[in-house]
Amino acid sequence: MILRELWRLYQQEIFERPSQPALFNPYRDADPSLDVRAAAEIRRSNLRAYLAAFPERPDTIVIGEAPGPRGGRFTGVPYTSERLYACDGLPFRGRKTSLRDESCAESTATIFWNVMRPHFPRFVIWNTVPYHPHRVGEALSIRTPAASEVDACLDLMAEAMRIIEPNCILAVGRIAQHALNKLNHDFIPIRHPSHGGATEFERGMQNTFTQINGSVKCIPSS
């Protein structure tokens, strides 16, 4: 596996961190009212299948925010959903972990792969916070990660970028952009596709990959 070092980073630093009252670790824990048996193990397997889908080291890293309650919380892979797995909307395989009869769908994941599939496997995805932030007592809610949660994960992001050594860093949304500023990394800011940002997200990604395909180095943020 080309990205075995990234897999080891997940194994050693992420998989075994206990969930907190408002921060769920989908690789370690499961909710019997929401998840199938062995859900955490399946999500780790999904992640491994994703990382094994790269025939060579990608030259671009896409930094997202955190897993959502209808996406990565159930798949274990950033910017994916069970629905995309079910309809072969992804260039890699994975299994369902939710107890729902229908596979969970996430609009952000759908928008992301509609735009990004032609560019795979040129890029790999990393979430600023690799755990699902939610409101206490509301397992399927979503909230913005706290600054302290982002700070606690900065070393993980720094190590992921050391492993990938990307030519280009794309920061999707303000959380990712603030985190990269703290690490003093140059990056290209991309509009998050949610809340009416789909068109700007597509334009930003297409412009960036046109530069990359034209052998133009990514323009750093100001």
N, C-alpha and C positions, 0 to 999 in steps of 0.2 A: 504494500500500500504506500503510495507516494507520500501521503500526508500522515504517516504513522506518528510523527512527532506531535502533530496537532491532536491526534487521537490520544496519545499518552498524556498530553496536557489535560484533556478532559478527564481521563482516568484518574490522574494523580491529584488534580486540584478542584475538580467540579463535581464528579459523580457522588462523592461521599459526604458532601457538605449537607448537614441537616436542614430541612425546611424551617422557616421561621413563621410566626403567626400571620405575616403579611407578605411572605416571599416563599414560593413553592419551588422545590427542586424536582423537576419531572424525571430526572435520571436516577434518583434515589428512592423517592416516595410515591405513594399512590393513595387515592381516596376511594375506598370501597363503594361509595355511593356514585362515583363518576367513572372509575377506571376498571378495566378488565383485570383478571388475575395476571400477575407477572407484567403489569403495564410498564413499570420502570425498566425492566429488562428489555422489553420490546422497544422502548424508546431509545435505549442505548444501542440496540441492534440497528434501528433505523438510522441513527447518527453514523454508525460505522459504515453502513451501506452507502450513505451519502459521501463520506470521506473516501471510500474505496472507488468511487465513480470517476476520480480524477486520473487520467492517463499520464499527466505530467503536472509539475507544480504550477499553479495559476499565477499570473503576473499581477492580478488585481485583487484587493480585499475590499469587500463591502461591509461596512460597520453599521449594524442596525441598533435597535434600542433594547428590546427584551421580548421574550415569548408572550404571545397573546393567549387569551383563554379559549380561543377557537382554532388556534394554530399550533405554534411550537410547544405549547403546554401539553398537547396530546401526541404530537409527532416526534418531538425531540430534535427537530431540525429547524433552524431559523427560516422564517418566511415560507413555510409550507403549511398545508392543511391535510386532513384526512380525505377531504373531497378531491383534492388534486391527486393524491395517491390512487383513489378509487377510479378516477377517470383517465388515468395515465397522462396526467398533466405535468408530470415531472420527468426529467431524464435519469431517474434512479428510482429504486423500489423501496417500499416501506409498508408497514402494517398498522392497522387501526388499534387504538388503545382505549377509546371511549366506550362507554356502555350504551350510548345512543344507537338506535336501530339504523339511523341514517348517519353517514359520515359527516363530521363537523366541517363546515366551510368557513373560510375567512376571506373577506373581500381584499384585504391588503395583500395576502399571499397570492391570490388570483391575479391581481394587477401586476404584482412583482414579476411573476413568471410569464405572463403575457408579453412583458417587455424584455425580460432577461433571458428567456430560454435560448434565443439564437446566439447568445454570447457565452453560454455554458460550454465547456468548463474553463473559460478564461478567468473566472472569478470564483472566490470562495467567500462565504458569509460568516461573520462573527457578530454576536450580540454584545453590546456594551455590558449589559447585565444578563448572564445566561440563565437566570431563574425568572419565574413568572411573578411579577409584582401584582398584588391584589389587595382589596380592602379586607380587614380582619373580619372573619366570619362570612365572607362572600367569596367563595372559592373561584367562581367563574366571572368575577369582576376584573377590571383592569385599572391600573393607576400609573401615573408617571413615577419612575424610580426616584427615590430620595437621593439627594446629593451624597449622603453617607454611603448609600448602597452602590452608587456609581464609583465613588472613591475606593470602596473595598474591592472593586473588580478591575481597577486600572492596571494592576500588575499582570492580571490574566491577559488583558488586551495587549499590553506591551510584549508579553511573551509570545502571543499568537502572531504578532507582526514580526517578531524576531525570527520565528520559524518560517513564515511565508516569504519574508524579504520582498514585499510587493514593490512593483514599479509605480503603482498607483493605489491610492487609498480613497475610497468613496464613502462619505459620511452621510447616511440617510437620516435626516431629522436632527433636531437641536440637541437632544441628549448625546448622540454620538459625536456631534461637532464639539460640544463643550468638553467631552471626555478627551478627545484628541488634542484640543487646545491645551488641556492640563498636561498631556504627555509631550507637548511641543512637537507634534507631528504635522507636516504639511498634508493637506487633503483637499479634495474637491467636495464642496457641500452640495447635497442633492435634496430636493424637496421630498418630504415623506409622502407616500401615495395616499394616505388616509385623509379624511376630512376635506375632500375636494381637491386633493393635490395630485391626482393621477396624471393629468396632462403635463404638469410641470415635471413630475417624476420621470415620465417617458422622455420628455424633451432633454432633460439633464443627462439621463443615461445614454440616449442615442448620440448626443453631442460628444460625450466623453468617449464612447467606444469608437466613434468616428476618428477622434484624435489618436486613440490607441492603435487602431488598425492602420492609420496613416503614419505610424512610428513616431508620433509626436508625444513627447513626455507629458504626463499629466501636469496641468497648471496648478500649483499649490494655492491654498487659500490665502487671503490677505489678512 
